[in-house]
């Protein structure tokens, strides 16, 4: 298996890949505290393209930790990917720091920072540094 494609699956979990879409409610300027409160929970995202399919969830906990799991399908092979770490909201951005990744594609200490464009009870819309946007949909835990 190509490790670069597996790495793409882990990046998906961390929110570094784009998935087009719109939040289901209009954007409202929220404080970091309001964003933090709304982000807590379990979120689903899906990505297809370039010979791969990714489906995964990320759970953000009140204690500032997160865990993510995804299935990465490449051609006829499926691979499970998991990541854990810490998260916080600062200056309107969701910041995630990796503690562990299996397989170990991302090193401990890897940081991703995504601007929060909108967050509601149902959707989390983020924008990565490259300008790509993604939508995460809240699911029941």
PyMOL commands that set and color helices and strands:
alter all, ss='L'
color gray80, all
select helices_A, chain A and resi 3-13+32-39
alter helices_A, ss='H'
color red, helices_A
select strands_A, chain A and resi 41-49+52-60+65-74+77-90+93-102+111-119+123-127+133-139
alter strands_A, ss='S'
color yellow, strands_A
deselect
rebuild
show_as cartoon
